[in-house]
Amino acid sequence: MLKDFKKFISRGNVLDLAVGVIIGGAFGKIVSSLVNDIIMPSLGILLGGLDFTSLSIIINDSVITYGIFIQNIVDFLLIAASIFLMIRIINNFKKKEEEKVEVVEAKPTTEQLLEEIRDLLKK
């Protein structure tokens, strides 16, 4: 599953990209809330009350807020994982449909049936 996930992220299929954008947009707010309101505060509690949004480095007059960056990385990974799982489920459904089509194509043609009847009548 991890191997498929890496393959999914690294390939440049336009259809997968379009699906990713649509599903990512739909799940974006939910996942952002999950990360910002549940996961990161829980992780902060486990790390001794650390608030990731306040993590920053001040260099001269510039403020580098790397805590927000960490939250965005977790946010991205959750969105990418949910899109991956959705596409994997869709691909499984497509495979099952293809198998059904192959079974239907295995039926003998009318000519083959007539030849079998002819051969049985000859016997």
N, CA, C and O atoms as a printed pandas DataFrame, in Angstrom:
     atom_number atom_name residue_name chain_id  residue_number  x_coord  y_coord  z_coord
0              1         N          MET        A               1    0.832   -1.191    0.000
1              2        CA          MET        A               1    0.000    0.000    0.000
2              3         C          MET        A               1    0.878    1.257    0.000
3              4         O          MET        A               1    0.576    2.223   -0.700
4              5         N          LEU        A               2    1.947    1.247    0.771
5              6        CA          LEU        A               2    2.856    2.392    0.799
6              7         C          LEU        A               2    3.539    2.555   -0.558
7              8         O          LEU        A               2    3.765    3.676   -1.015
8              9         N          LYS        A               3    3.864    1.437   -1.196
9             10        CA          LYS        A               3    4.488    1.472   -2.514
10            11         C          LYS        A               3    3.527    2.097   -3.537
11            12         O          LYS        A               3    3.940    2.921   -4.353
12            13         N          ASP        A               4    2.256    1.706   -3.491
13            14        CA          ASP        A               4    1.248    2.290   -4.375
14            15         C          ASP        A               4    1.074    3.781   -4.093
15            16         O          ASP        A               4    0.892    4.569   -5.021
16            17         N          PHE        A               5    1.128    4.167   -2.830
17            18        CA          PHE        A               5    0.975    5.574   -2.456
18            19         C          PHE        A               5    2.124    6.408   -3.027
19            20         O          PHE        A               5    1.893    7.500   -3.548
20            21         N          LYS        A               6    3.359    5.906   -2.936
21            22        CA          LYS        A               6    4.501    6.619   -3.500
22            23         C          LYS        A               6    4.368    6.742   -5.016
23            24         O          LYS        A               6    4.667    7.791   -5.587
24            25         N          LYS        A               7    3.921    5.673   -5.661
25            26        CA          LYS        A               7    3.722    5.687   -7.116
26            27         C          LYS        A               7    2.651    6.701   -7.496
27            28         O          LYS        A               7    2.795    7.411   -8.491
28            29         N          PHE        A               8    1.590    6.776   -6.722
29            30        CA          PHE        A               8    0.493    7.716   -6.969
30            31         C          PHE        A               8    0.976    9.156   -6.888
31            32         O          PHE        A               8    0.646    9.974   -7.747
32            33         N          ILE        A               9    1.755    9.469   -5.860
33            34        CA          ILE        A               9    2.225   10.843   -5.680
34            35         C          ILE        A               9    3.193   11.246   -6.794
35            36         O          ILE        A               9    3.187   12.400   -7.223
36            37         N          SER        A              10    4.022   10.317   -7.267
37            38        CA          SER        A              10    5.068   10.669   -8.213
38            39         C          SER        A              10    4.634   10.669   -9.672
39            40         O          SER        A              10    5.366   11.204  -10.504
40            41         N          ARG        A              11    3.507   10.110  -10.024
41            42        CA          ARG        A              11    3.141   10.080  -11.438
42            43         C          ARG        A              11    2.361   11.330  -11.831
43            44         O          ARG        A              11    1.789   12.007  -10.976
44            45         N          GLY        A              12    2.340   11.630  -13.121
45            46        CA          GLY        A              12    1.745   12.873  -13.593
46            47         C          GLY        A              12    0.501   12.667  -14.437
47            48         O          GLY        A              12    0.336   13.334  -15.458
48            49         N          ASN        A              13   -0.360   11.776  -14.043
49            50        CA          ASN        A              13   -1.565   11.510  -14.800
50            51         C          ASN        A              13   -2.564   12.663  -14.623
51            52         O          ASN        A              13   -2.863   13.060  -13.497
52            53         N          VAL        A              14   -3.068   13.187  -15.719
53            54        CA          VAL        A              14   -3.957   14.347  -15.682
54            55         C          VAL        A              14   -5.266   14.022  -14.973
55            56         O          VAL        A              14   -5.771   14.841  -14.206
56            57         N          LEU        A              15   -5.822   12.839  -15.218
57            58        CA          LEU        A              15   -7.072   12.453  -14.572
58            59         C          LEU        A              15   -6.901   12.366  -13.061
59            60         O          LEU        A              15   -7.746   12.850  -12.308
60            61         N          ASP        A              16   -5.823   11.757  -12.624
61            62        CA          ASP        A              16   -5.559   11.671  -11.193
62            63         C          ASP        A              16   -5.373   13.059  -10.582
63            64         O          ASP        A              16   -5.805   13.319   -9.459
64            65         N          LEU        A              17   -4.730   13.937  -11.331
65            66        CA          LEU        A              17   -4.541   15.299  -10.851
66            67         C          LEU        A              17   -5.876   16.018  -10.700
67            68         O          LEU        A              17   -6.109   16.699   -9.702
68            69         N          ALA        A              18   -6.752   15.865  -11.691
69            70        CA          ALA        A              18   -8.063   16.515  -11.626
70            71         C          ALA        A              18   -8.877   15.976  -10.451
71            72         O          ALA        A              18   -9.501   16.743   -9.717
72            73         N          VAL        A              19   -8.869   14.675  -10.279
73            74        CA          VAL        A              19   -9.588   14.075   -9.156
74            75         C          VAL        A              19   -8.992   14.560   -7.841
75            76         O          VAL        A              19   -9.722   14.860   -6.896
76            77         N          GLY        A              20   -7.666   14.635   -7.782
77            78        CA          GLY        A              20   -6.997   15.106   -6.572
78            79         C          GLY        A              20   -7.371   16.532   -6.216
79            80         O          GLY        A              20   -7.575   16.852   -5.045
80            81         N          VAL        A              21   -7.463   17.393   -7.227
81            82        CA          VAL        A              21   -7.821   18.788   -6.969
82            83         C          VAL        A              21   -9.246   18.884   -6.449
83            84         O          VAL        A              21   -9.515   19.614   -5.495
84            85         N          ILE        A              22  -10.153   18.153   -7.071
85            86        CA          ILE        A              22  -11.565   18.205   -6.660
86            87         C          ILE        A              22  -11.744   17.642   -5.255
87            88         O          ILE        A              22  -12.366   18.275   -4.402
88            89         N          ILE        A              23  -11.205   16.464   -5.019
89            90        CA          ILE        A              23  -11.368   15.842   -3.709
90            91         C          ILE        A              23  -10.583   16.611   -2.650
91            92         O          ILE        A              23  -11.046   16.764   -1.520
92            93         N          GLY        A              24   -9.397   17.094   -3.013
93            94        CA          GLY        A              24   -8.603   17.881   -2.076
94            95         C          GLY        A              24   -9.329   19.147   -1.650
95            96         O          GLY        A              24   -9.290   19.531   -0.481
96            97         N          GLY        A              25   -9.993   19.792   -2.604
97            98        CA          GLY        A              25  -10.772   20.985   -2.263
98            99         C          GLY        A              25  -11.946   20.663   -1.368
99           100         O          GLY        A              25  -12.263   21.407   -0.440
100          101         N          ALA        A              26  -12.596   19.527   -1.662
101          102        CA          ALA        A              26  -13.758   19.137   -0.866
102          103         C          ALA        A              26  -13.367   18.760    0.562
103          104         O          ALA        A              26  -14.070   19.100    1.514
104          105         N          PHE        A              27  -12.249   18.063    0.706
105          106        CA          PHE        A              27  -11.826   17.620    2.025
106          107         C          PHE        A              27  -10.910   18.613    2.728
107          108         O          PHE        A              27  -10.588   18.435    3.903
108          109         N          GLY        A              28  -10.492   19.649    2.025
109          110        CA          GLY        A              28   -9.497   20.571    2.556
110          111         C          GLY        A              28   -9.866   21.180    3.886
111          112         O          GLY        A              28   -9.056   21.174    4.813
112          113         N          LYS        A              29  -11.077   21.708    4.002
113          114        CA          LYS        A              29  -11.478   22.358    5.252
114          115         C          LYS        A              29  -11.609   21.350    6.388
115          116         O          LYS        A              29  -11.236   21.631    7.527
116          117         N          ILE        A              30  -12.139   20.181    6.068
117          118        CA          ILE        A              30  -12.306   19.151    7.103
118          119         C          ILE        A              30  -10.942   18.704    7.613
119          120         O          ILE        A              30  -10.721   18.606    8.820
120          121         N          VAL        A              31  -10.038   18.435    6.691
121          122        CA          VAL        A              31   -8.711   17.977    7.089
122          123         C          VAL        A              31   -7.957   19.082    7.817
123          124         O          VAL        A              31   -7.254   18.809    8.790
124          125         N          SER        A              32   -8.092   20.327    7.361
125          126        CA          SER        A              32   -7.428   21.439    8.053
126          127         C          SER        A              32   -7.934   21.563    9.488
127          128         O          SER        A              32   -7.151   21.795   10.409
128          129         N          SER        A              33   -9.222   21.411    9.670
129          130        CA          SER        A              33   -9.782   21.461   11.017
130          131         C          SER        A              33   -9.270   20.293   11.857
131          132         O          SER        A              33   -8.932   20.460   13.029
132          133         N          LEU        A              34   -9.216   19.118   11.248
133          134        CA          LEU        A              34   -8.699   17.943   11.960
134          135         C          LEU        A              34   -7.262   18.190   12.415
135          136         O          LEU        A              34   -6.908   17.912   13.560
136          137         N          VAL        A              35   -6.446   18.710   11.513
137          138        CA          VAL        A              35   -5.042   18.959   11.850
138          139         C          VAL        A              35   -4.926   20.069   12.892
139          140         O          VAL        A              35   -4.264   19.897   13.915
140          141         N          ASN        A              36   -5.572   21.213   12.632
141          142        CA          ASN        A              36   -5.414   22.386   13.501
142          143         C          ASN        A              36   -6.099   22.239   14.853
143          144         O          ASN        A              36   -5.595   22.746   15.855
144          145         N          ASP        A              37   -7.240   21.553   14.899
145          146        CA          ASP        A              37   -8.032   21.507   16.125
146          147         C          ASP        A              37   -7.887   20.224   16.932
147          148         O          ASP        A              37   -8.214   20.204   18.119
148          149         N          ILE        A              38   -7.400   19.150   16.307
149          150        CA          ILE        A              38   -7.322   17.875   17.032
150          151         C          ILE        A              38   -5.899   17.315   17.047
151          152         O          ILE        A              38   -5.341   17.081   18.119
152          153         N          ILE        A              39   -5.311   17.099   15.876
153          154        CA          ILE        A              39   -4.022   16.405   15.809
154          155         C          ILE        A              39   -2.889   17.239   16.405
155          156         O          ILE        A              39   -2.168   16.766   17.283
156          157         N          MET        A              40   -2.731   18.464   15.936
157          158        CA          MET        A              40   -1.602   19.273   16.410
158          159         C          MET        A              40   -1.715   19.626   17.891
159          160         O          MET        A              40   -0.704   19.569   18.590
160          161         N          PRO        A              41   -2.897   19.990   18.408
161          162        CA          PRO        A              41   -2.967   20.209   19.857
162          163         C          PRO        A              41   -2.671   18.939   20.663
163          164         O          PRO        A              41   -2.034   19.002   21.714
164          165         N          SER        A              42   -3.138   17.781   20.161
165          166        CA          SER        A              42   -2.840   16.514   20.844
166          167         C          SER        A              42   -1.346   16.233   20.823
167          168         O          SER        A              42   -0.774   15.803   21.824
168          169         N          LEU        A              43   -0.720   16.477   19.684
169          170        CA          LEU        A              43    0.720   16.287   19.579
170          171         C          LEU        A              43    1.453   17.270   20.488
171          172         O          LEU        A              43    2.472   16.930   21.089
172          173         N          GLY        A              44    0.933   18.479   20.583
173          174        CA          GLY        A              44    1.519   19.469   21.486
174          175         C          GLY        A              44    1.434   19.042   22.935
175          176         O          GLY        A              44    2.375   19.252   23.701
176          177         N          ILE        A              45    0.312   18.443   23.323
177          178        CA          ILE        A              45    0.154   17.944   24.697
178          179         C          ILE        A              45    1.165   16.833   24.973
179          180         O          ILE        A              45    1.791   16.798   26.033
180          181         N          LEU        A              46    1.316   15.919   23.996
181          182        CA          LEU        A              46    2.270   14.824   24.165
182          183         C          LEU        A              46    3.706   15.331   24.272
183          184         O          LEU        A              46    4.548   14.702   24.912
184          185         N          LEU        A              47    3.974   16.464   23.646
185          186        CA          LEU        A              47    5.329   17.027   23.689
186          187         C          LEU        A              47    5.500   18.064   24.793
187          188         O          LEU        A              47    6.435   18.864   24.756
188          189         N          GLY        A              48    4.600   18.053   25.774
189          190        CA          GLY        A              48    4.755   18.937   26.935
190          191         C          GLY        A              48    4.105   20.295   26.785
191          192         O          GLY        A              48    4.646   21.295   27.257
192          193         N          GLY        A              49    2.967   20.347   26.143
193          194        CA          GLY        A              49    2.238   21.607   26.019
194          195         C          GLY        A              49    2.750   22.526   24.933
195          196         O          GLY        A              49    2.501   23.730   24.976
196          197         N          LEU        A              50    3.456   21.986   23.967
197          198        CA          LEU        A              50    4.020   22.778   22.878
198          199         C          LEU        A              50    2.921   23.175   21.893
199          200         O          LEU        A              50    2.145   22.330   21.446
200          201         N          ASP        A              51    2.861   24.465   21.558
201          202        CA          ASP        A              51    1.916   24.969   20.566
202          203         C          ASP        A              51    2.683   25.186   19.269
203          204         O          ASP        A              51    3.547   26.060   19.190
204          205         N          PHE        A              52    2.364   24.387   18.249
205          206        CA          PHE        A              52    3.126   24.447   17.006
206          207         C          PHE        A              52    2.972   25.774   16.274
207          208         O          PHE        A              52    3.897   26.204   15.585
208          209         N          THR        A              53    1.822   26.432   16.410
209          210        CA          THR        A              53    1.629   27.696   15.695
210          211         C          THR        A              53    2.535   28.795   16.239
211          212         O          THR        A              53    2.812   29.770   15.540
212          213         N          SER        A              54    2.992   28.650   17.461
213          214        CA          SER        A              54    3.860   29.681   18.034
214          215         C          SER        A              54    5.342   29.410   17.792
215          216         O          SER        A              54    6.187   30.223   18.168
216          217         N          LEU        A              55    5.663   28.286   17.174
217          218        CA          LEU        A              55    7.059   27.981   16.897
218          219         C          LEU        A              55    7.571   28.908   15.802
219          220         O          LEU        A              55    7.021   28.948   14.701
220          221         N          SER        A              56    8.610   29.638   16.108
221          222        CA          SER        A              56    9.162   30.562   15.118
222          223         C          SER        A              56   10.599   30.909   15.488
223          224         O          SER        A              56   11.050   30.721   16.618
224          225         N          ILE        A              57   11.279   31.415   14.494
225          226        CA          ILE        A              57   12.645   31.894   14.675
226          227         C          ILE        A              57   12.662   33.358   14.235
227          228         O          ILE        A              57   12.133   33.701   13.178
228          229         N          ILE        A              58   13.270   34.211   15.049
229          230        CA          ILE        A              58   13.372   35.622   14.692
230          231         C          ILE        A              58   14.824   35.912   14.335
231          232         O          ILE        A              58   15.729   35.751   15.154
232          233         N          ILE        A              59   15.024   36.343   13.098
233          234        CA          ILE        A              59   16.353   36.715   12.624
234          235         C          ILE        A              59   16.269   38.169   12.171
235          236         O          ILE        A              59   15.563   38.496   11.216
236          237         N          ASN        A              60   16.985   39.018   12.857
237          238        CA          ASN        A              60   16.917   40.471   12.623
238          239         C          ASN        A              60   15.462   40.919   12.759
239          240         O          ASN        A              60   14.889   40.808   13.843
240          241         N          ASP        A              61   14.860   41.418   11.697
241          242        CA          ASP        A              61   13.462   41.842   11.762
242          243         C          ASP        A              61   12.513   40.830   11.132
243          244         O          ASP        A              61   11.309   41.076   11.060
244          245         N          SER        A              62   13.032   39.709   10.680
245          246        CA          SER        A              62   12.224   38.699    9.996
246          247         C          SER        A              62   11.810   37.596   10.963
247          248         O          SER        A              62   12.589   37.158   11.808
248          249         N          VAL        A              63   10.560   37.162   10.814
249          250        CA          VAL        A              63   10.034   36.071   11.635
250          251         C          VAL        A              63    9.771   34.872   10.728
251          252         O          VAL        A              63    9.013   34.970    9.763
252          253         N          ILE        A              64   10.396   33.748   11.040
253          254        CA          ILE        A              64   10.182   32.505   10.290
254          255         C          ILE        A              64    9.301   31.610   11.149
255          256         O          ILE        A              64    9.749   31.084   12.168
256          257         N          THR        A              65    8.044   31.437   10.737
257          258        CA          THR        A              65    7.076   30.643   11.506
258          259         C          THR        A              65    7.053   29.209   10.972
259          260         O          THR        A              65    6.195   28.845   10.168
260          261         N          TYR        A              66    7.998   28.415   11.429
261          262        CA          TYR        A              66    8.095   27.043   10.955
262          263         C          TYR        A              66    7.042   26.128   11.584
263          264         O          TYR        A              66    6.811   25.036   11.065
264          265         N          GLY        A              67    6.404   26.526   12.668
265          266        CA          GLY        A              67    5.338   25.730   13.276
266          267         C          GLY        A              67    4.131   25.628   12.359
267          268         O          GLY        A              67    3.524   24.564   12.236
268          269         N          ILE        A              68    3.787   26.724   11.723
269          270        CA          ILE        A              68    2.672   26.711   10.765
270          271         C          ILE        A              68    3.039   25.836    9.573
271          272         O          ILE        A              68    2.184   25.136    9.029
272          273         N          PHE        A              69    4.296   25.872    9.167
273          274        CA          PHE        A              69    4.766   25.018    8.080
274          275         C          PHE        A              69    4.605   23.541    8.436
275          276         O          PHE        A              69    4.181   22.745    7.597
276          277         N          ILE        A              70    4.939   23.171    9.664
277          278        CA          ILE        A              70    4.769   21.784   10.118
278          279         C          ILE        A              70    3.301   21.382   10.045
279          280         O          ILE        A              70    2.987   20.273    9.613
280          281         N          GLN        A              71    2.397   22.270   10.463
281          282        CA          GLN        A              71    0.969   21.979   10.389
282          283         C          GLN        A              71    0.524   21.794    8.947
283          284         O          GLN        A              71   -0.289   20.915    8.658
284          285         N          ASN        A              72    1.040   22.602    8.047
285          286        CA          ASN        A              72    0.675   22.473    6.639
286          287         C          ASN        A              72    1.175   21.169    6.034
287          288         O          ASN        A              72    0.515   20.596    5.168
288          289         N          ILE        A              73    2.333   20.696    6.482
289          290        CA          ILE        A              73    2.844   19.407    5.998
290          291         C          ILE        A              73    1.931   18.272    6.452
291          292         O          ILE        A              73    1.591   17.396    5.656
292          293         N          VAL        A              74    1.534   18.280    7.713
293          294        CA          VAL        A              74    0.619   17.252    8.223
294          295         C          VAL        A              74   -0.710   17.332    7.472
295          296         O          VAL        A              74   -1.287   16.303    7.120
296          297         N          ASP        A              75   -1.189   18.531    7.231
297          298        CA          ASP        A              75   -2.425   18.761    6.481
298          299         C          ASP        A              75   -2.321   18.140    5.085
299          300         O          ASP        A              75   -3.222   17.418    4.658
300          301         N          PHE        A              76   -1.226   18.418    4.379
301          302        CA          PHE        A              76   -1.018   17.876    3.041
302          303         C          PHE        A              76   -0.989   16.349    3.043
303          304         O          PHE        A              76   -1.613   15.711    2.195
304          305         N          LEU        A              77   -0.266   15.769    3.994
305          306        CA          LEU        A              77   -0.158   14.312    4.033
306          307         C          LEU        A              77   -1.516   13.650    4.256
307          308         O          LEU        A              77   -1.804   12.613    3.660
308          309         N          LEU        A              78   -2.345   14.239    5.103
309          310        CA          LEU        A              78   -3.676   13.672    5.323
310          311         C          LEU        A              78   -4.556   13.810    4.082
311          312         O          LEU        A              78   -5.292   12.883    3.743
312          313         N          ILE        A              79   -4.489   14.952    3.403
313          314        CA          ILE        A              79   -5.268   15.130    2.173
314          315         C          ILE        A              79   -4.784   14.155    1.101
315          316         O          ILE        A              79   -5.601   13.518    0.437
316          317         N          ALA        A              80   -3.474   14.031    0.922
317          318        CA          ALA        A              80   -2.928   13.112   -0.080
318          319         C          ALA        A              80   -3.307   11.672    0.228
319          320         O          ALA        A              80   -3.625   10.911   -0.686
320          321         N          ALA        A              81   -3.280   11.286    1.497
321          322        CA          ALA        A              81   -3.656    9.919    1.870
322          323         C          ALA        A              81   -5.133    9.656    1.596
323          324         O          ALA        A              81   -5.488    8.577    1.123
324          325         N          SER        A              82   -5.999   10.626    1.885
325          326        CA          SER        A              82   -7.431   10.422    1.634
326          327         C          SER        A              82   -7.716   10.337    0.140
327          328         O          SER        A              82   -8.545    9.530   -0.279
328          329         N          ILE        A              83   -7.048   11.152   -0.672
329          330        CA          ILE        A              83   -7.219   11.077   -2.126
330          331         C          ILE        A              83   -6.712    9.736   -2.637
331          332         O          ILE        A              83   -7.358    9.101   -3.471
332          333         N          PHE        A              84   -5.572    9.308   -2.147
333          334        CA          PHE        A              84   -5.013    8.021   -2.548
334          335         C          PHE        A              84   -5.985    6.885   -2.255
335          336         O          PHE        A              84   -6.208    6.021   -3.104
336          337         N          LEU        A              85   -6.558    6.884   -1.065
337          338        CA          LEU        A              85   -7.501    5.820   -0.708
338          339         C          LEU        A              85   -8.742    5.851   -1.587
339          340         O          LEU        A              85   -9.242    4.796   -1.976
340          341         N          MET        A              86   -9.249    7.035   -1.907
341          342        CA          MET        A              86  -10.423    7.143   -2.772
342          343         C          MET        A              86  -10.119    6.603   -4.170
343          344         O          MET        A              86  -10.920    5.858   -4.734
344          345         N          ILE        A              87   -8.982    6.968   -4.724
345          346        CA          ILE        A              87   -8.625    6.495   -6.068
346          347         C          ILE        A              87   -8.367    4.998   -6.052
347          348         O          ILE        A              87   -8.698    4.298   -7.010
348          349         N          ARG        A              88   -7.790    4.512   -4.990
349          350        CA          ARG        A              88   -7.561    3.065   -4.889
350          351         C          ARG        A              88   -8.879    2.299   -4.855
351          352         O          ARG        A              88   -9.004    1.245   -5.479
352          353         N          ILE        A              89   -9.856    2.824   -4.131
353          354        CA          ILE        A              89  -11.184    2.196   -4.087
354          355         C          ILE        A              89  -11.823    2.228   -5.471
355          356         O          ILE        A              89  -12.388    1.229   -5.916
356          357         N          ILE        A              90  -11.738    3.365   -6.153
357          358        CA          ILE        A              90  -12.307    3.489   -7.498
358          359         C          ILE        A              90  -11.631    2.515   -8.455
359          360         O          ILE        A              90  -12.309    1.879   -9.262
360          361         N          ASN        A              91  -10.308    2.388   -8.380
361          362        CA          ASN        A              91   -9.590    1.449   -9.250
362          363         C          ASN        A              91  -10.002    0.011   -8.971
363          364         O          ASN        A              91  -10.083   -0.790   -9.902
364          365         N          ASN        A              92  -10.264   -0.338   -7.716
365          366        CA          ASN        A              92  -10.728   -1.688   -7.394
366          367         C          ASN        A              92  -12.087   -1.958   -8.024
367          368         O          ASN        A              92  -12.330   -3.057   -8.522
368          369         N          PHE        A              93  -12.978   -0.964   -8.010
369          370        CA          PHE        A              93  -14.273   -1.128   -8.655
370          371         C          PHE        A              93  -14.118   -1.305  -10.161
371          372         O          PHE        A              93  -14.821   -2.112  -10.769
372          373         N          LYS        A              94  -13.200   -0.555  -10.764
373          374        CA          LYS        A              94  -12.964   -0.672  -12.204
374          375         C          LYS        A              94  -12.444   -2.058  -12.552
375          376         O          LYS        A              94  -12.856   -2.631  -13.560
376          377         N          LYS        A              95  -11.542   -2.612  -11.734
377          378        CA          LYS        A              95  -11.001   -3.943  -11.983
378          379         C          LYS        A              95  -12.108   -4.989  -11.933
379          380         O          LYS        A              95  -12.134   -5.904  -12.755
380          381         N          LYS        A              96  -13.022   -4.859  -10.973
381          382        CA          LYS        A              96  -14.122   -5.817  -10.858
382          383         C          LYS        A              96  -15.030   -5.731  -12.071
383          384         O          LYS        A              96  -15.511   -6.757  -12.550
384          385         N          GLU        A              97  -15.278   -4.514  -12.584
385          386        CA          GLU        A              97  -16.103   -4.358  -13.770
386          387         C          GLU        A              97  -15.428   -4.970  -14.992
387          388         O          GLU        A              97  -16.095   -5.590  -15.820
388          389         N          GLU        A              98  -14.107   -4.805  -15.114
389          390        CA          GLU        A              98  -13.367   -5.389  -16.221
390          391         C          GLU        A              98  -13.423   -6.910  -16.174
391          392         O          GLU        A              98  -13.533   -7.554  -17.217
392          393         N          GLU        A              99  -13.348   -7.492  -14.981
393          394        CA          GLU        A              99  -13.437   -8.944  -14.849
394          395         C          GLU        A              99  -14.804   -9.443  -15.285
395          396         O          GLU        A              99  -14.911  -10.496  -15.914
396          397         N          LYS        A             100  -15.856   -8.687  -14.953
397          398        CA          LYS        A             100  -17.201   -9.079  -15.374
398          399         C          LYS        A             100  -17.326   -9.037  -16.889
399          400         O          LYS        A             100  -17.960   -9.909  -17.483
400          401         N          VAL        A             101  -16.725   -8.031  -17.521
401          402        CA          VAL        A             101  -16.775   -7.910  -18.974
402          403         C          VAL        A             101  -16.050   -9.078  -19.617
403          404         O          VAL        A             101  -16.520   -9.598  -20.629
404          405         N          GLU        A             102  -14.931   -9.505  -19.073
405          406        CA          GLU        A             102  -14.185  -10.629  -19.614
406          407         C          GLU        A             102  -14.996  -11.910  -19.537
407          408         O          GLU        A             102  -14.932  -12.730  -20.453
408          409         N          VAL        A             103  -15.750  -12.103  -18.474
409          410        CA          VAL        A             103  -16.579  -13.292  -18.334
410          411         C          VAL        A             103  -17.678  -13.290  -19.390
411          412         O          VAL        A             103  -17.974  -14.338  -19.964
412          413         N          VAL        A             104  -18.276  -12.163  -19.655
413          414        CA          VAL        A             104  -19.341  -12.060  -20.654
414          415         C          VAL        A             104  -18.798  -12.363  -22.041
415          416         O          VAL        A             104  -19.488  -12.993  -22.842
416          417         N          GLU        A             105  -17.587  -11.935  -22.343
417          418        CA          GLU        A             105  -16.992  -12.164  -23.648
418          419         C          GLU        A             105  -16.632  -13.630  -23.865
419          420         O          GLU        A             105  -16.388  -14.019  -25.007
420          421         N          ALA        A             106  -16.588  -14.446  -22.848
421          422        CA          ALA        A             106  -16.198  -15.837  -22.968
422          423         C          ALA        A             106  -17.315  -16.717  -23.537
423          424         O          ALA        A             106  -17.070  -17.889  -23.824
424          425         N          LYS        A             107  -18.525  -16.194  -23.707
425          426        CA          LYS        A             107  -19.627  -16.983  -24.249
426          427         C          LYS        A             107  -19.345  -17.337  -25.703
427          428         O          LYS        A             107  -18.784  -16.532  -26.446
428          429         N          PRO        A             108  -19.739  -18.558  -26.109
429          430        CA          PRO        A             108  -19.505  -18.966  -27.502
430          431         C          PRO        A             108  -20.400  -18.177  -28.474
431          432         O          PRO        A             108  -21.497  -17.736  -28.130
432          433         N          THR        A             109  -19.888  -18.022  -29.684
433          434        CA          THR        A             109  -20.666  -17.327  -30.705
434          435         C          THR        A             109  -21.731  -18.257  -31.276
435          436         O          THR        A             109  -21.726  -19.460  -31.016
436          437         N          THR        A             110  -22.635  -17.690  -32.051
437          438        CA          THR        A             110  -23.700  -18.482  -32.670
438          439         C          THR        A             110  -23.110  -19.531  -33.603
439          440         O          THR        A             110  -23.593  -20.662  -33.649
440          441         N          GLU        A             111  -22.085  -19.169  -34.336
441          442        CA          GLU        A             111  -21.437  -20.119  -35.248
442          443         C          GLU        A             111  -20.840  -21.287  -34.479
443          444         O          GLU        A             111  -20.940  -22.436  -34.909
444          445         N          GLN        A             112  -20.216  -20.993  -33.339
445          446        CA          GLN        A             112  -19.629  -22.069  -32.539
446          447         C          GLN        A             112  -20.721  -22.997  -32.011
447          448         O          GLN        A             112  -20.544  -24.215  -31.994
448          449         N          LEU        A             113  -21.836  -22.436  -31.584
449          450        CA          LEU        A             113  -22.938  -23.268  -31.095
450          451         C          LEU        A             113  -23.503  -24.141  -32.213
451          452         O          LEU        A             113  -23.791  -25.317  -31.994
452          453         N          LEU        A             114  -23.663  -23.576  -33.398
453          454        CA          LEU        A             114  -24.177  -24.358  -34.542
454          455         C          LEU        A             114  -23.207  -25.472  -34.920
455          456         O          LEU        A             114  -23.636  -26.574  -35.260
456          457         N          GLU        A             115  -21.914  -25.199  -34.866
457          458        CA          GLU        A             115  -20.920  -26.231  -35.159
458          459         C          GLU        A             115  -20.989  -27.354  -34.134
459          460         O          GLU        A             115  -20.876  -28.526  -34.491
460          461         N          GLU        A             116  -21.173  -27.008  -32.870
461          462        CA          GLU        A             116  -21.298  -28.039  -31.829
462          463         C          GLU        A             116  -22.539  -28.883  -32.052
463          464         O          GLU        A             116  -22.486  -30.105  -31.910
464          465         N          ILE        A             117  -23.658  -28.255  -32.398
465          466        CA          ILE        A             117  -24.890  -29.006  -32.663
466          467         C          ILE        A             117  -24.692  -29.915  -33.865
467          468         O          ILE        A             117  -25.112  -31.072  -33.831
468          469         N          ARG        A             118  -24.066  -29.424  -34.925
469          470        CA          ARG        A             118  -23.791  -30.231  -36.121
470          471         C          ARG        A             118  -22.942  -31.445  -35.773
471          472         O          ARG        A             118  -23.218  -32.554  -36.230
472          473         N          ASP        A             119  -21.911  -31.234  -34.966
473          474        CA          ASP        A             119  -21.032  -32.332  -34.581
474          475         C          ASP        A             119  -21.775  -33.363  -33.740
475          476         O          ASP        A             119  -21.553  -34.565  -33.889
476          477         N          LEU        A             120  -22.660  -32.896  -32.853
477          478        CA          LEU        A             120  -23.451  -33.834  -32.041
478          479         C          LEU        A             120  -24.424  -34.622  -32.906
479          480         O          LEU        A             120  -24.643  -35.812  -32.680
480          481         N          LEU        A             121  -25.000  -33.963  -33.885
481          482        CA          LEU        A             121  -25.927  -34.665  -34.790
482          483         C          LEU        A             121  -25.206  -35.694  -35.655
483          484         O          LEU        A             121  -25.778  -36.737  -35.975
484          485         N          LYS        A             122  -23.970  -35.420  -36.035
485          486        CA          LYS        A             122  -23.201  -36.377  -36.822
486          487         C          LYS        A             122  -22.907  -37.639  -36.037
487          488         O          LYS        A             122  -22.867  -38.734  -36.597
488          489         N          LYS        A             123  -22.702  -37.484  -34.738
489          490        CA          LYS        A             123  -22.386  -38.637  -33.889
490          491         C          LYS        A             123  -23.628  -39.469  -33.744
491          492         O          LYS        A             123  -23.607  -40.499  -33.069
